[in-house]
Amino acid sequence: MSTTPTQASVVKADSFLTLHYRLSGPAGDIINTFEDKPATLSLGTGELSPAVEQRLIGLAEGTHSQFEIAAGEAFGERNPDMLQWVARKLLTQLGDPDEQYSVGDVVQFPTPDGLGSYAGAVQQVNDEAVLFDFNHPLAGQPVTFEVQLIGVL
């Protein structure tokens, strides 16, 4: 008796997934859920990049796969316009006035509508402002995407 995956157990463009996944670049892991509880997410909602989502389409529940994604494909090329100085006065208004910023720190900022957030990595610090890189940490780099599909709805 052969078992073929049912339609419900194969990833589609609008599937809700429970999975373990790892995204890593040349410097190592950026996200890795294998050591912790699995992630749950919906495809098509922007939680994963389109290039990563495309690799999931058609995979069956229970699949454990690894994909190599070319530099720039997963998270775009690095954009120099995404390096921005933010005045300390504004940082004080947005967060803790006593916050100390160090190169390498990742800081969350609220979106203008207040419903979400985005992150910037500290590049330089001076008395007046902090230089943030708002590019995705894997922008412009080759990406290894490992996935273990636990559940597909």
C-alpha positions in Angstrom: 0.0 0.0 0.0 1.5 3.3 -1.0 0.9 6.5 0.8 0.6 9.7 -1.2 0.4 13.0 0.6 -3.1 14.4 0.8 -3.7 17.8 -0.7 -3.9 19.3 2.8 -0.5 18.1 3.8 1.4 19.8 0.9 2.5 23.4 1.2 0.5 25.9 -0.9 0.9 29.6 -1.4 -1.5 30.4 1.5 -0.6 27.5 3.9 -0.3 27.9 7.6 2.8 26.1 8.8 4.4 24.8 11.9 8.1 24.2 11.2 11.7 24.4 12.4 13.9 26.5 10.2 17.3 28.0 10.0 18.5 30.9 7.9 22.3 31.4 7.8 24.9 33.2 5.8 28.6 33.1 5.5 29.0 34.4 9.1 26.6 31.8 10.6 23.0 31.5 11.7 20.7 34.5 11.8 17.6 32.6 12.7 17.5 29.0 14.1 14.4 27.5 15.7 15.8 23.9 15.8 17.0 24.3 19.4 13.8 25.9 20.6 10.0 25.6 20.0 9.0 25.5 16.3 7.7 28.6 14.5 4.2 29.0 13.2 3.6 31.3 10.2 1.3 31.8 7.2 2.8 32.0 3.7 2.0 35.0 1.7 2.0 37.4 4.7 5.5 38.7 4.4 6.9 36.7 7.4 9.4 35.0 5.0 10.9 36.4 1.9 9.3 35.4 -1.4 12.5 33.5 -2.4 12.3 31.4 0.8 8.5 30.9 0.5 9.0 29.6 -3.1 11.3 26.8 -1.8 8.5 25.7 0.6 5.7 25.4 -2.0 5.0 21.8 -2.9 6.9 20.3 0.0 5.0 17.6 2.0 4.5 17.7 5.7 7.4 15.9 7.5 9.9 17.0 4.9 13.4 18.0 6.1 15.3 19.9 3.4 18.1 22.3 2.9 18.4 24.9 0.1 21.2 27.1 -1.1 19.9 30.5 -2.2 22.1 32.8 -4.3 23.5 36.0 -3.0 20.9 38.8 -3.1 18.0 36.4 -4.0 16.6 35.8 -0.5 16.8 39.3 1.0 17.8 41.6 -1.9 21.0 43.4 -2.5 22.5 45.7 0.2 21.1 49.2 -0.2 23.4 52.0 0.8 20.4 54.2 1.4 19.4 51.9 4.2 22.4 53.3 6.3 20.9 56.2 8.2 21.9 58.5 11.0 19.3 58.8 13.7 19.5 61.8 16.1 19.9 60.9 19.8 17.1 63.3 20.5 14.7 61.1 18.4 16.1 57.9 20.0 15.3 59.4 23.4 11.7 60.2 22.3 11.2 56.7 20.9 12.8 54.7 23.8 14.7 54.7 27.0 16.6 58.1 27.4 19.4 56.3 29.2 19.9 53.6 26.5 23.6 53.1 25.6 24.2 52.1 22.0 27.2 50.0 20.9 28.3 48.9 17.5 26.6 45.6 16.6 23.5 46.2 18.8 20.2 45.5 17.0 17.5 48.0 17.9 13.8 47.6 17.2 11.9 50.7 15.9 8.1 51.0 15.6 6.6 51.4 12.2 4.9 54.7 11.5 1.5 53.1 12.0 2.6 51.7 15.3 1.4 48.2 14.4 4.7 46.6 13.6 8.4 47.1 14.0 11.7 47.0 12.1 15.2 46.5 13.2 18.4 48.4 12.6 22.0 47.4 13.5 24.2 50.0 15.1 27.2 50.8 12.8 28.7 54.0 14.4 28.0 56.0 17.5 28.8 59.7 18.3 27.5 62.3 20.8 24.8 63.6 18.4 23.5 60.5 16.5 23.7 56.8 15.9 24.3 55.3 12.4 22.0 52.3 11.8 22.0 49.8 9.0 18.4 48.9 8.2 19.3 46.3 5.6 18.4 42.7 6.4 21.5 41.0 8.0 21.6 38.6 5.0 21.0 41.2 2.3 23.5 40.7 -0.6 24.7 37.4 0.8 24.2 33.7 -0.1 21.8 32.1 2.3 21.4 28.5 3.5 17.8 27.8 4.3 17.1 24.6 6.2 13.5 23.5 7.0 11.7 20.7 8.8 7.9 20.8 8.1 6.0 19.7 11.2 2.5 20.6 10.2 0.8 22.1 7.1 -2.8 23.5 7.3 
